[in-house]
Amino acid sequence: MLKIAIAGAAGRMGKSLVKAVMEAGPDVSLGAATVEAGDLALGLDVGLLAAGREAGVKAVDSLARCDADFDVLIDFTSPSALHGHIGFCREHGRSLVTGTTGLGAEHHALLACAAEHIAVLHSPNMSVGVNLSLDLLRRAAAALDESFDVEIVEAHHRHKKDAPSGTALAMGRAIAESLGRELDDCAIYGRHGTGDERNRETIGFATVRGGDIVGEHTVIFAGPGERLEITHKAGSRMTFANGAVRAARWLAGKPPGLYSMTDVLR
């Protein structure tokens, strides 16, 4: 049986992950769950928090305090917490699935270094639909000529801290690669005031934050006389949670390496 640990089990995404593991079937079980030190959920059964029924796993404030063993850690917490989670998994030979966004170059370097010793899967979005849309975007960008402008609009709930979203950046990166560009060189993050007309080499990003929007992404290919839009809308965090559990299943037993949801869906 595959044992999964959830980091940040008291958060919005963490509760969804706990529920997804509990509903995943008899071949998967919840092995451990962590929360922040001082969280009101500390010491409580995380199943009651997430699904209204006991899971037999109580929340602890550190992976080092976990009574139960686990095979794969799922982490959707924060860039600041990722360093410790990577270190623990590497030291104890556990696999790691992370959907944490807002990562910098140092975090990606840590993931790559850890992947030399353990199996690591990182994806800014665990949704099957989003990862299929990345392939559609690559194909669309390659098929449309330079007369089409590219704009990416994303919307999330008011609590999301990073902008643009990791998914929007992944979409922009997929398009830029298909066009033979570097996203860092051609991205435009928001516009205001009066300036020059649009440079066709750029990829524009617009960010919306408000309410309880789970996640919406639209890529606009705007050309002369026509417009193509590719949109993905998530109605529930369970979309991402179920994708993460699917990724954990796939990752279990894999040799050391850095993987993505693209590998899972092949």
C-alpha positions as CSV (number, residue, x, y, z in Angstrom):
1,M,0.0,0.0,0.0
2,L,1.2,3.5,-0.9
3,K,1.5,5.8,2.1
4,I,1.2,9.5,1.4
5,A,2.1,12.4,3.7
6,I,0.5,15.8,3.3
7,A,2.3,19.1,4.1
8,G,0.1,22.0,5.2
9,A,-2.9,19.8,5.9
10,A,-4.9,22.6,7.6
11,G,-4.8,24.9,4.6
12,R,-7.4,25.2,1.8
13,M,-5.3,23.0,-0.6
14,G,-4.1,20.8,2.2
15,K,-7.6,19.8,3.2
16,S,-8.4,18.9,-0.4
17,L,-5.3,16.8,-0.6
18,V,-6.2,14.9,2.6
19,K,-9.7,14.3,1.3
20,A,-8.3,13.1,-2.1
21,V,-6.0,10.6,-0.4
22,M,-8.8,9.3,1.8
23,E,-11.0,8.8,-1.2
24,A,-8.3,7.4,-3.5
25,G,-9.0,3.7,-2.9
26,P,-7.7,0.8,-0.9
27,D,-4.2,0.9,-2.4
28,V,-3.5,4.4,-0.9
29,S,-3.5,5.6,2.7
30,L,-2.7,8.7,4.6
31,G,0.6,8.2,6.4
32,A,1.3,11.6,8.0
33,A,0.1,15.2,7.9
34,T,1.8,18.4,9.0
35,V,0.5,21.9,9.9
36,E,2.3,25.1,11.0
37,A,3.5,25.3,14.6
38,G,0.8,26.9,16.7
39,D,-2.0,26.0,14.3
40,L,-5.3,25.2,16.0
41,A,-5.4,21.9,14.1
42,L,-2.3,20.7,15.8
43,G,-3.0,17.3,17.4
44,L,-6.4,16.9,15.7
45,D,-7.3,14.1,13.3
46,V,-6.9,15.6,9.9
47,G,-9.7,13.5,8.4
48,L,-12.2,15.3,10.6
49,L,-10.9,18.7,9.3
50,A,-11.0,17.6,5.6
51,A,-13.8,15.1,5.2
52,G,-15.8,15.0,8.4
53,R,-14.5,11.5,9.4
54,E,-11.5,10.2,11.1
55,A,-8.4,9.3,9.1
56,G,-6.4,7.9,12.0
57,V,-3.7,10.5,11.4
58,K,-3.1,13.5,13.8
59,A,-1.6,16.8,12.6
60,V,2.0,17.4,13.7
61,D,4.1,20.5,13.3
62,S,7.1,18.8,11.6
63,L,7.8,15.8,9.4
64,A,10.4,14.8,12.0
65,R,7.5,14.3,14.5
66,C,5.6,11.9,12.3
67,D,4.8,8.6,14.0
68,A,3.8,6.9,10.8
69,D,6.1,6.2,7.9
70,F,5.3,7.4,4.4
71,D,6.5,6.8,0.8
72,V,5.6,10.1,-0.9
73,L,5.2,13.6,0.4
74,I,2.8,16.0,-1.3
75,D,3.6,19.6,-0.8
76,F,1.5,22.6,-1.9
77,T,2.7,24.9,0.9
78,S,5.1,27.8,0.2
79,P,8.5,28.4,-1.3
80,S,9.9,29.1,2.2
81,A,8.7,25.7,3.5
82,L,9.9,23.8,0.5
83,H,13.6,23.9,1.5
84,G,13.0,21.9,4.6
85,H,10.6,19.4,2.9
86,I,13.2,18.8,0.2
87,G,15.9,18.2,2.8
88,F,13.8,15.8,4.8
89,C,12.8,13.7,1.8
90,R,16.3,13.6,0.5
91,E,17.7,12.6,3.9
92,H,15.1,9.9,4.5
93,G,14.8,8.6,0.9
94,R,11.2,9.7,0.4
95,S,9.7,10.8,-3.0
96,L,8.4,14.3,-3.3
97,V,5.4,15.7,-5.3
98,T,5.2,19.5,-5.2
99,G,2.8,21.9,-6.7
100,T,4.1,24.9,-4.9
101,T,4.2,28.0,-7.0
102,G,6.2,31.3,-6.8
103,L,9.5,29.4,-6.8
104,G,12.7,31.2,-7.6
105,A,15.9,30.0,-9.3
106,E,17.3,28.8,-6.0
107,H,14.2,26.5,-5.4
108,H,14.5,25.0,-8.9
109,A,18.2,24.4,-8.2
110,L,17.3,22.6,-4.9
111,L,14.7,20.4,-6.7
112,A,17.2,19.5,-9.4
113,C,19.9,18.7,-6.8
114,A,17.5,16.5,-4.8
115,A,16.4,14.7,-8.0
116,E,19.9,13.3,-8.3
117,H,19.1,11.2,-5.1
118,I,15.3,10.8,-5.0
119,A,12.3,10.9,-7.3
120,V,10.9,14.5,-7.5
121,L,7.8,15.6,-9.4
122,H,7.2,19.3,-9.7
123,S,4.3,20.9,-11.6
124,P,2.8,24.4,-11.1
125,N,-0.6,22.8,-11.9
126,M,-1.6,19.2,-11.2
127,S,-4.9,19.4,-13.3
128,V,-5.1,16.9,-16.1
129,G,-7.0,19.5,-18.2
130,V,-4.3,22.2,-17.7
131,N,-1.5,19.9,-18.7
132,L,-3.3,18.8,-21.8
133,S,-3.9,22.5,-22.6
134,L,-0.2,23.1,-22.5
135,D,0.2,20.7,-25.4
136,L,-2.6,22.5,-27.3
137,L,-0.9,25.8,-26.7
138,R,2.4,24.6,-28.1
139,R,0.6,23.3,-31.2
140,A,-1.4,26.5,-31.6
141,A,1.7,28.8,-31.2
142,A,3.6,26.7,-33.8
143,A,0.7,26.8,-36.3
144,L,-0.2,30.5,-36.1
145,D,2.1,33.0,-37.8
146,E,3.7,36.1,-36.3
147,S,0.7,38.2,-37.1
148,F,-1.1,36.8,-34.0
149,D,-0.6,38.5,-30.7
150,V,-0.5,36.4,-27.5
151,E,-2.1,37.5,-24.3
152,I,-2.7,35.4,-21.1
153,V,-5.4,36.3,-18.6
154,E,-5.6,34.5,-15.2
155,A,-7.9,34.8,-12.2
156,H,-7.6,33.4,-8.7
157,H,-9.1,33.9,-5.2
158,R,-8.1,36.9,-3.1
159,H,-5.8,34.9,-0.9
160,K,-3.3,33.9,-3.7
161,K,0.0,35.6,-3.1
162,D,2.0,35.1,-6.3
163,A,1.2,36.7,-9.6
164,P,1.1,35.8,-12.3
165,S,0.1,32.3,-11.3
166,G,2.6,29.5,-11.9
167,T,0.2,28.0,-14.4
168,A,0.0,31.2,-16.4
169,L,3.8,31.3,-16.5
170,A,4.0,27.7,-17.6
171,M,1.5,28.5,-20.4
172,G,3.6,31.5,-21.4
173,R,6.8,29.4,-21.3
174,A,5.3,26.7,-23.5
175,I,4.2,29.3,-26.1
176,A,7.5,31.1,-26.0
177,E,9.4,27.8,-26.6
178,S,7.2,27.0,-29.6
179,L,8.0,30.5,-31.0
180,G,11.7,30.2,-30.4
181,R,11.7,32.9,-27.7
182,E,12.8,33.3,-24.1
183,L,9.8,34.2,-21.8
184,D,12.1,36.3,-19.6
185,D,12.9,38.5,-22.6
186,C,9.4,38.9,-24.1
187,A,6.9,38.8,-21.1
188,I,4.9,42.0,-20.3
189,Y,3.3,41.9,-16.9
190,G,0.5,44.4,-16.9
191,R,0.2,47.8,-18.7
192,H,-0.8,51.3,-17.8
193,G,-0.4,54.8,-19.1
194,T,0.6,55.9,-22.6
195,G,3.4,54.3,-24.5
196,D,4.3,52.7,-27.8
197,E,2.0,50.3,-29.7
198,R,2.2,46.6,-28.9
199,N,5.4,44.8,-29.8
200,R,4.3,41.6,-31.6
201,E,7.3,39.8,-30.1
202,T,5.8,40.1,-26.6
203,I,3.6,37.8,-24.6
204,G,1.2,39.8,-22.3
205,F,0.0,38.8,-18.8
206,A,-3.1,40.1,-17.0
207,T,-3.9,39.1,-13.4
208,V,-7.2,39.1,-11.6
209,R,-7.5,38.5,-7.8
210,G,-10.9,38.3,-6.0
211,G,-13.5,36.3,-4.1
212,D,-13.1,32.6,-4.1
213,I,-12.2,32.0,-7.8
214,V,-10.4,28.6,-7.8
215,G,-8.4,29.1,-11.0
216,E,-9.2,30.4,-14.5
217,H,-6.7,30.8,-17.4
218,T,-7.4,32.0,-20.9
219,V,-4.8,32.4,-23.6
220,I,-5.8,34.7,-26.5
221,F,-4.2,34.4,-29.9
222,A,-5.4,37.6,-31.6
223,G,-4.8,38.0,-35.3
224,P,-6.1,40.0,-38.2
225,G,-9.9,39.3,-38.5
226,E,-10.0,36.4,-36.1
227,R,-9.2,35.4,-32.5
228,L,-8.5,32.0,-31.0
229,E,-9.0,31.5,-27.2
230,I,-8.0,28.5,-25.2
231,T,-9.5,28.5,-21.7
232,H,-9.3,26.2,-18.6
233,K,-11.5,26.8,-15.6
234,A,-11.2,24.9,-12.4
235,G,-14.4,24.6,-10.3
236,S,-12.9,22.8,-7.3
237,R,-9.5,22.4,-5.6
238,M,-10.2,18.6,-5.8
239,T,-9.2,18.9,-9.5
240,F,-5.7,19.7,-8.4
241,A,-5.7,17.3,-5.4
242,N,-6.8,14.3,-7.4
243,G,-4.2,15.1,-9.9
244,A,-1.5,15.2,-7.2
245,V,-2.6,11.8,-5.8
246,R,-2.4,10.4,-9.4
247,A,1.1,11.9,-9.6
248,A,2.1,10.3,-6.3
249,R,0.8,6.9,-7.4
250,W,2.9,7.3,-10.6
251,L,6.0,8.5,-8.9
252,A,6.1,5.7,-6.3
253,G,9.0,3.4,-7.0
254,K,10.5,5.6,-9.8
255,P,14.2,6.0,-9.9
256,P,15.8,9.4,-8.9
257,G,15.0,12.1,-11.4
258,L,13.0,15.3,-11.9
259,Y,9.6,14.6,-13.4
260,S,6.5,16.6,-14.3
261,M,2.8,16.0,-15.0
262,T,3.6,15.6,-18.6
263,D,5.5,12.4,-17.7
264,V,2.4,11.2,-15.7
265,L,0.1,11.7,-18.7
266,R,2.2,10.1,-21.3
